[in-house]
């Protein structure tokens, strides 16, 4: 298989840290990325880090790539100021919100800063490219991808490709659906926004109901006075593997939407993630240019149980090995 696709400049980006754990994940990710995709195409692979990868550490990672493909790998140091907390966020209140921990995957301040980074800072490192692939350092491409996904994007004029579908936590994303309706009022039919969310109603018998009431009081300085809670869970692509058209994210209308989302500070006060936000924006603005490409793939949460910040053990994967997500399954498209 030879890469004859020269029309657009394409690159693969991985954000990582130089710790023992993340380095092991990165080496595994790179092995399967090249073995099952990039050995056929030799696209540039750029490792993004915050300055913790010195020359010796970079050479260690490069040495893990087979010699015929080693020159495709490079490192890029990102600006540490990218991860500064926005001045609009009340840090004292945020710490109280984090400590409240109303749901298992509530995460910490660093996680929220990373979500914001993917939305508002990542693309400045990609401006030399037309199309990019993001793959997280703990992700594994488990089988050969027989399709040149970058070429597929160009041929079909797509703006977004991903793989695994999931739903995000409704409490983490509380208010997200109504936020999009407000931002896109008179521009997008509300029914199209509704279609991108799944709703569930809980009451006082559900342990998460009290947790939400505590969160609501902390954020609004008043009691939540209803007996039930309906939360809207965004249906999202796991964007730890995705390809996208950089031009889409440079569009003024897209930047305006992102700016208005950022101004809510709900990336921090709740836990609005980059995955549902990207999924919703692309599907609302370019629904015919978003495509799911299915192959055997996993991120860490499809393989490992994990302990949260309070040392409670959780697992977020299906009950069998045929499925990769708790909401959907289709057979691999690789034939």
C-alpha positions as CSV (number, residue, x, y, z in Angstrom):
1,X,0.0,0.0,0.0
2,X,1.5,3.3,-1.1
3,X,0.4,6.8,-0.1
4,X,-0.3,8.7,-3.3
5,X,-2.5,11.2,-1.6
6,X,-0.6,14.5,-1.9
7,X,-3.5,17.0,-2.3
8,X,-3.7,18.2,1.3
9,X,-1.2,18.5,4.2
10,X,-2.2,16.0,6.9
11,X,-0.8,15.4,10.3
12,X,-1.4,13.2,13.4
13,X,-1.2,14.9,16.8
14,X,-0.8,13.3,20.3
15,X,-0.8,15.3,23.6
16,X,1.2,13.6,26.3
17,X,3.2,14.0,29.5
18,X,6.6,12.6,30.4
19,X,5.6,10.4,33.3
20,X,6.3,6.7,33.7
21,X,2.6,5.9,33.1
22,X,2.0,8.2,30.2
23,X,5.3,7.2,28.5
24,X,4.2,3.6,28.6
25,X,0.8,4.5,27.1
26,X,2.5,6.6,24.4
27,X,4.9,3.9,23.3
28,X,2.0,1.4,23.0
29,X,-0.2,3.9,21.2
30,X,2.6,4.7,18.7
31,X,3.3,1.0,18.0
32,X,-0.3,0.3,17.0
33,X,-0.7,3.7,15.2
34,X,2.2,2.8,12.9
35,X,1.5,-0.9,12.7
36,X,-2.2,-0.5,11.8
37,X,-2.3,2.8,9.9
38,X,0.7,5.1,9.5
39,X,3.2,2.6,8.1
40,X,1.2,2.7,4.9
41,X,1.2,6.5,4.6
42,X,4.0,8.0,6.6
43,X,2.0,11.1,7.8
44,X,3.8,13.4,10.2
45,X,3.2,12.5,13.8
46,X,3.6,15.4,16.2
47,X,4.0,14.8,19.9
48,X,2.7,17.7,21.9
49,X,4.1,18.3,25.4
50,X,4.5,21.1,27.9
51,X,8.3,21.1,28.0
52,X,8.9,17.9,30.0
53,X,10.3,16.0,27.1
54,X,14.0,16.7,27.0
55,X,16.3,15.6,24.1
56,X,17.0,12.3,25.8
57,X,13.4,11.5,26.4
58,X,12.5,12.4,22.8
59,X,15.2,10.0,21.5
60,X,13.8,7.2,23.7
61,X,10.4,7.6,22.0
62,X,11.8,7.9,18.5
63,X,13.8,4.8,19.0
64,X,10.6,2.9,19.5
65,X,9.5,3.7,15.9
66,X,10.7,1.4,13.1
67,X,13.7,2.9,11.3
68,X,11.9,3.3,7.9
69,X,9.3,5.5,9.6
70,X,11.2,7.2,12.4
71,X,11.7,10.5,10.5
72,X,8.0,11.1,10.5
73,X,7.9,11.6,14.3
74,X,8.6,15.0,15.9
75,X,8.0,16.9,19.1
76,X,6.4,20.3,19.7
77,X,6.5,22.1,23.0
78,X,3.2,23.9,23.8
79,X,2.8,27.1,25.7
80,X,2.3,26.5,29.5
81,X,0.2,29.6,29.6
82,X,-2.4,27.7,27.6
83,X,-3.4,26.0,30.8
84,X,-3.9,29.2,32.9
85,X,-7.3,29.4,34.6
86,X,-9.5,32.1,32.9
87,X,-9.7,35.2,35.0
88,X,-13.5,35.0,34.9
89,X,-13.5,31.7,36.9
90,X,-13.8,32.0,40.7
91,X,-11.0,29.7,41.7
92,X,-12.3,29.4,45.3
93,X,-15.8,28.4,44.2
94,X,-14.3,26.0,41.6
95,X,-12.3,24.2,44.2
96,X,-15.4,23.7,46.3
97,X,-17.3,22.4,43.2
98,X,-14.5,19.9,42.5
99,X,-14.5,18.8,46.1
100,X,-18.2,18.2,46.0
101,X,-17.7,15.4,43.4
102,X,-21.4,14.7,42.6
103,X,-20.8,12.0,40.0
104,X,-18.0,9.5,39.4
105,X,-16.3,11.1,36.4
106,X,-16.4,14.6,37.8
107,X,-12.6,15.0,37.4
108,X,-10.3,17.8,38.6
109,X,-9.2,21.3,37.6
110,X,-6.4,20.0,35.3
111,X,-8.9,17.9,33.4
112,X,-11.1,20.9,32.8
113,X,-8.2,23.0,31.7
114,X,-7.3,20.2,29.2
115,X,-10.8,20.1,27.8
116,X,-10.6,23.9,27.3
117,X,-7.2,23.5,25.7
118,X,-8.5,21.1,23.0
119,X,-11.2,23.6,22.1
120,X,-9.4,26.9,22.3
121,X,-5.6,26.3,22.0
122,X,-5.0,23.1,20.2
123,X,-5.7,24.4,16.7
124,X,-3.0,27.1,16.8
125,X,-0.5,24.2,16.7
126,X,-2.1,22.8,13.6
127,X,-2.2,25.8,11.3
128,X,0.3,24.3,8.9
129,X,-2.1,21.5,8.1
130,X,-5.3,21.1,6.2
131,X,-6.5,17.9,8.0
132,X,-5.4,16.5,11.3
133,X,-5.9,13.3,13.3
134,X,-6.1,13.5,17.1
135,X,-5.3,10.3,18.9
136,X,-4.8,10.3,22.7
137,X,-1.7,8.7,24.2
138,X,-3.8,6.0,25.9
139,X,-5.6,5.0,22.7
140,X,-5.0,1.8,20.7
141,X,-5.9,1.1,17.1
142,X,-6.5,-2.6,17.4
143,X,-6.7,-3.6,13.8
144,X,-5.4,-2.5,10.4
145,X,-7.4,0.5,9.0
146,X,-7.6,-0.4,5.3
147,X,-8.9,3.1,4.4
148,X,-6.8,6.2,4.0
149,X,-9.0,8.3,6.3
150,X,-7.4,11.6,5.2
151,X,-8.1,10.8,1.6
152,X,-11.6,9.9,2.5
153,X,-12.1,13.3,4.2
154,X,-10.9,15.1,1.0
155,X,-12.9,13.0,-1.4
156,X,-16.1,13.4,0.6
157,X,-15.4,17.0,1.8
158,X,-15.9,15.9,5.4
159,X,-15.3,18.1,8.4
160,X,-15.2,15.4,11.1
161,X,-14.6,11.7,11.4
162,X,-14.7,9.6,14.6
163,X,-15.4,6.1,15.8
164,X,-16.9,5.4,19.2
165,X,-20.3,6.8,20.1
166,X,-21.2,7.4,23.8
167,X,-23.3,9.6,26.0
168,X,-21.7,12.1,28.4
169,X,-22.9,12.6,32.0
170,X,-26.1,14.7,32.2
171,X,-25.1,16.4,35.5
172,X,-21.6,17.2,34.1
173,X,-23.4,18.7,31.1
174,X,-26.3,20.3,32.9
175,X,-27.7,23.2,30.9
176,X,-25.7,22.4,27.8
177,X,-28.8,21.7,25.6
178,X,-30.4,25.0,26.6
179,X,-27.1,26.8,26.1
180,X,-26.9,25.7,22.5
181,X,-30.5,26.7,22.0
182,X,-29.8,30.1,23.3
183,X,-26.6,30.6,21.3
184,X,-28.1,29.3,18.0
185,X,-31.6,30.8,18.5
186,X,-33.2,31.6,15.1
187,X,-30.3,29.8,13.3
188,X,-30.8,26.1,14.1
189,X,-34.1,24.3,14.5
190,X,-34.4,23.4,18.2
191,X,-35.5,19.9,17.2
192,X,-32.1,19.3,15.7
193,X,-30.5,20.2,19.0
194,X,-32.9,18.0,20.9
195,X,-31.9,15.1,18.7
196,X,-28.3,15.2,19.9
197,X,-29.3,14.6,23.5
198,X,-30.8,11.7,25.4
199,X,-32.9,12.6,28.5
200,X,-33.4,10.9,31.8
201,X,-35.4,11.9,34.9
202,X,-34.3,11.1,38.4
203,X,-36.0,11.9,41.8
204,X,-35.1,12.0,45.4
205,X,-34.7,8.2,45.6
206,X,-31.7,8.5,43.3
207,X,-28.4,9.2,45.2
208,X,-27.3,11.6,42.4
209,X,-30.4,13.8,43.0
210,X,-29.1,15.1,46.4
211,X,-25.6,15.5,44.9
212,X,-27.0,17.7,42.2
213,X,-29.1,19.7,44.7
214,X,-25.8,20.4,46.6
215,X,-24.1,21.5,43.4
216,X,-27.0,23.7,42.3
217,X,-27.0,25.5,45.7
218,X,-23.3,26.1,45.5
219,X,-23.6,27.5,42.0
220,X,-26.8,29.5,42.3
221,X,-26.8,30.4,46.0
222,X,-30.4,29.0,46.4
223,X,-32.0,25.7,46.8
224,X,-33.1,23.5,44.0
225,X,-36.9,23.4,44.7
226,X,-38.2,20.7,42.4
227,X,-38.9,17.1,43.3
228,X,-37.4,15.6,40.1
229,X,-34.5,16.4,37.8
230,X,-34.4,15.9,34.1
231,X,-30.9,15.9,32.7
232,X,-30.0,15.9,29.0
233,X,-27.0,13.7,28.2
234,X,-25.2,14.7,25.0
235,X,-24.6,12.0,22.5
236,X,-21.0,12.3,21.5
237,X,-18.1,10.9,19.6
238,X,-15.1,10.0,21.8
239,X,-12.8,12.5,20.2
240,X,-9.7,10.8,21.6
241,X,-9.7,9.5,18.1
242,X,-10.9,11.9,15.5
243,X,-10.0,13.6,12.2
244,X,-11.1,17.1,11.3
245,X,-10.8,19.8,8.7
246,X,-8.8,22.7,10.2
247,X,-10.7,25.2,8.1
248,X,-13.9,24.4,9.8
249,X,-12.6,25.5,13.2
250,X,-11.3,28.7,11.7
251,X,-14.7,29.7,10.5
252,X,-16.1,32.9,12.1
253,X,-19.4,31.3,13.0
254,X,-17.7,28.4,14.7
255,X,-15.3,30.7,16.7
256,X,-18.3,32.8,17.8
257,X,-20.1,29.7,19.1
258,X,-17.0,28.6,21.0
259,X,-16.5,32.0,22.4
260,X,-20.0,32.1,23.8
261,X,-19.6,28.7,25.3
262,X,-16.3,29.7,26.9
263,X,-18.0,32.8,28.4
264,X,-20.4,30.6,30.4
265,X,-17.4,29.1,32.3
266,X,-19.4,25.9,32.4
267,X,-16.4,23.9,31.2
268,X,-15.2,24.5,34.8
269,X,-18.3,25.0,37.0
270,X,-19.9,21.9,35.6
271,X,-17.7,19.7,33.4
272,X,-18.5,20.6,29.8
273,X,-16.2,18.4,27.8
274,X,-14.5,19.1,24.4
275,X,-16.0,15.8,23.0
276,X,-19.7,16.7,23.2
277,X,-19.1,20.3,22.2
278,X,-17.2,19.3,19.1
279,X,-19.8,16.6,18.3
280,X,-22.7,19.0,18.6
281,X,-21.1,21.9,16.7
282,X,-20.1,19.8,13.7
283,X,-23.4,17.9,13.6
284,X,-25.5,21.1,13.8
285,X,-23.5,23.2,11.3
286,X,-22.4,20.5,8.9
287,X,-24.5,17.4,9.5
288,X,-23.8,15.9,6.0
289,X,-20.1,16.3,6.5
290,X,-19.7,14.2,9.7
291,X,-19.0,10.5,9.4
292,X,-18.4,7.6,11.7
293,X,-15.7,5.2,10.6
294,X,-15.8,2.0,12.7
295,X,-12.8,-0.2,13.4
296,X,-11.5,-2.0,16.4
297,X,-10.2,0.7,18.7
298,X,-10.0,1.4,22.5
299,X,-9.1,4.1,24.8
300,X,-8.0,3.4,28.4
301,X,-11.6,3.5,29.8
302,X,-12.6,0.7,27.4
303,X,-9.8,-1.5,28.9
304,X,-9.2,-0.4,32.5
305,X,-11.1,0.2,35.6
306,X,-9.9,3.4,37.4
307,X,-10.0,5.1,40.8
308,X,-11.5,8.6,41.0
309,X,-10.0,11.4,43.1
310,X,-11.6,9.9,46.2
311,X,-10.1,6.5,45.5
312,X,-13.4,4.9,44.5
313,X,-13.1,2.2,41.8
314,X,-15.2,2.6,38.6
315,X,-15.4,0.8,35.3
316,X,-17.1,2.4,32.3
317,X,-17.0,-0.4,29.7
318,X,-19.7,-2.8,28.4
319,X,-20.2,-6.3,29.8
320,X,-18.7,-8.2,26.9
321,X,-15.8,-7.9,24.4
322,X,-17.9,-7.4,21.3
323,X,-19.0,-3.9,22.3
324,X,-16.8,-0.8,22.7
325,X,-19.5,1.6,24.0
326,X,-22.4,1.2,26.3
327,X,-24.9,2.7,23.8
328,X,-24.0,1.4,20.4
329,X,-22.2,-1.3,18.4
330,X,-21.7,-1.9,14.8
331,X,-19.2,-4.4,13.2
332,X,-15.9,-3.1,12.0
333,X,-15.9,-1.6,8.5
334,X,-12.5,-3.1,7.8
335,X,-12.9,-6.0,5.4
